[in-house]
Amino acid sequence: MTAYVRYALIAAVLLLTVILPFVVNTTWQGILTKMLIAALFATGYNLLLGQAGLLSFGHAAFYGIGAIATLHAMIAIERGSFYIPLPLLPLVGGAAGLVLAFIAGCFATKRSGTYFALVTLAMAELIHVIAPMWETVFGGEAGLTAMRMPSLGFSFGSAREVYLLTLVWAVLGIGLLWYLSKTAFGQLTLALNGNEQRLKFLGFDTYKSKVLTFAISGMIAGLAGSLLAIANETANYTLFSVGVSTQVIFHSFIGGTAFFFGPGIAAAALTAIPFQLSNFTHFWPLYQGLLFMIVMLATPAGIGGLLRDQFSGDWSGQRVLATLRTIALSLVLTVLVVFAVEWAGSLRHGGASQSVSSVTPWSVALLLAATLVVLILRWRFPGVFGQLKASRMRTGSPQRQAMRG
């Protein structure tokens, strides 16, 4: 993919994000806002994981502190003791995330690998435990609540205005990360992931580089948390939970840590899907977990890495057929799993008592299972099917043999 095509795609996506809030309803405007926040959070996290190679289990701390700091600023604006235009409030959350991440990074980056991950997890869980008991700062279990005040001629009372504000800051944040990835600092960060010992021998201070990378990643997380606080007008201690950190890790791995836009795309998609699936099924968290398992087993580079590899080379006939075969196998496996889970769930809740003896569900299940087995056999043992096909071509059909006779 050439640079012109890449920039054209980015411009098309930006144009689409600007048009969308004017053609969708209020509910979808709120969902799109959450998608942008999740994409910003995941892209910022990938600076640490994908480029520097540092796996953090505590990024929820910076995400949550950005939201809490922003709500304190909003409360101060309501009381008249402090003023800053609402469009600039994300700077407060970003600054809070930057300060906390810098302090935490000074300690956490003294370790690497598993020990680094455990230190970040301990720091986040420490805040998660203290937050509901420290009502002055975190608002206790109920959290903090504030209202968006009119600013710069905008009321910010509609979901569309909040979405456009979120879009501006998301583009700025992701654009900053894109710029950093192309600078000498970005190349140094990639080198940290490759061979830290070699950088030390070359005279680079890897400790300061890791602290700075950690701080910038925390700043973007604080910025995302600030946008969440502005959108929801409330936040509590649950933002510091390990579940929030785990979610952004899932988004990064599923999207592909080696692909810059991969985590953001995966985060946006996986944020929107539950809003829709929850109307049809109670098992959507199971499907999300299965998706993570399948991606990790089939393509450890993530979906973004898979697409990048597919588009990086020439599309020969065999490559197209192999890709189509993989897609077909994945679709059949997905349909089979969904069918089994939903049917078992309906049996569990007594909703399928009449369908147990019905022929239709069993026929569909057997057809899908047979198709899956055939696809797997053709994929894993292509030589057997090739020999059968060659044998049929040599012998021919009975009619053809009779004609020859």
Beta strands, then each sheet from edge to edge (+ up, - down):
strand 1: 144-145
strand 2: 234-235
sheet 1: 1+ 2-
end
